[in-house]
Amino acid sequence: MSPFHPSFEALRVNRRSFLQQSSYGLGGMAMAVLHGQSHAATSDLAKPDDWKGALKVPHFPVKAKRVIFLCMAGGPSQFETFDWKPELKALHDQPFPESFTKGQQLAQLQGAVLKARGSFTNFQKHGQSGIEVSDLFPEIAKQADKLCVIRSMQTEQINHDTAHAFMNTGSIIKGRPSMGSWLTYGLGSETEDLPGFIVLTSAGKYGQQPISARQWSSGVLPSRFQGIQFQSKGDAVHYIGNPDGVCQSTQRQVIEEIQRLNGFLAEEQNDPEIATRISQYEMAFKMQSSVPELTDFTEENQATLDRYGVKEPGDGSFASNCLLARRLAERGVRMIQLYHRAWDHHGQIEEGMQDGAATVDRPTAALLQDLEERGLLEDTLVLWGGEFGRTPMGQGTGRDHHILSFSVFMAGGGIKPGTTWGATDELGYRAVEDIVSVHDLHATMLSLLGIDHHRLTTKFQGLDVRLTGVAGKVIRGIVA
């Protein structure tokens, strides 16, 4: 009789089988360890508690607490905004020197006869800093001593959608988190009654370039960190009120029961999206009170409305959005992004730039002044600019896309005021001095918020993903 029970015979293996099966076991153990690391990395994200940020202690001294990005969608011409080129104006309508463009990537002008297009407007020096600003922006010019104008920006993407993605996420790969998502993931939000990342849009009469919602996506981060688009016209959030016959207490009971059921699921599955769903229901309930109060401009006096140029609150204008941005900043929203679609001027650049400038000039200046008067500018970082620039060569009655030089400005939040950074060549074709990449811009912005851009990461497919990829350096010269 065998000393072993028949059921144990299946467990008896020879040496070869033992080694083979052991190798599978070791591989399984390794996979279990990796899974455990991934599980640990996301376990905090799966908790339904209020998110306080992945960054428990700032890496650097915190100079900015929030960001307002005034995104001029379409790519405004630097030659009609902040980069004065008298030599280009003198060369207007003459052949553009081939030495600048030979072998270079152009957008729609590739292979065309290239003629110089000088600025149709003039520039003046403003403030004690003497920053040169186009005559199209008289109100922003009055704020010159608050600005840091970067004239040496470069980007890697020559088409709108990918250039927007690169400016917002540091990558053209779909699924990468946007700036605002990184900030709410890393720092959390200072408000409990509103989303930490809010987006508003407006449009001009000319050059309306479409904007994709992926520009404020959370990408590989849980969707609780994605940007929330508020409607610029009418109700900021649809269906914010309770249905007829449903009182606040009944709504609260429904929410609590849904949260309880979702809580059971969260205990069974370590899925960050369950925490997102729980937090979204709670946020939606809170927004029933916070959003109507936020968008009620009746407490704003007429002088403030006039300063911004608001004709009717909630009319979908850039002016109304700028005033709303200030109110969002006061309430602790971490990232506020205003897209104004008005700058894709392949033709009619004179009409387009004049209309675009007239629309954004006064509200932008008012926002800067208002933030300063309320003590918010010192810890609010304002960024104004588009996804790329425009060619110094003409394209019919306009300018083509350009990636080798464009201008943006920053203000507040630890930025050195009344300064310019970088320079382009005499015709504005290429940045030649203190060149700033999009990754450099992101690294600098994160540092002002107390974040080392190398250390704010998330695991995805075994790799550390970060906003600046494998590049980026902080521009110390523009930090106060």
Secondary structure by P-SEA (a helix, b strand, c coil): ccccccccccccccaaaaaaaaaaaaaaaaaaaaaaaaaaaccccccccccccccccccccccccbbbbbcccccccccccccccaaaaaacccccccccccccccccccccbbbbbcccbbbbbccccccccccccaaaaaacccccccccccccccccaaaaaaacccccccccccaaaaaaaaccccccccccbbbbbbbccccbbbbbcccccccccccccbbbbccccccccccccccccccaaaaaaaaaaaaaaaaaaaaacccaaaaaaaaaaaaaaaaccaaaaaaccccccaaaaaaacccccccccaaaaaaaaaaaaaacccbbbbbbcccccccaaaaaaaaaaaacaaaaaaaaaaaaaacccccbbbbbbccbbbbccccccccccccccbbbbbcccccccccccccccccccccccccccaaaaaaaaaaaacccccccccccccccccccccbbbbcccccc
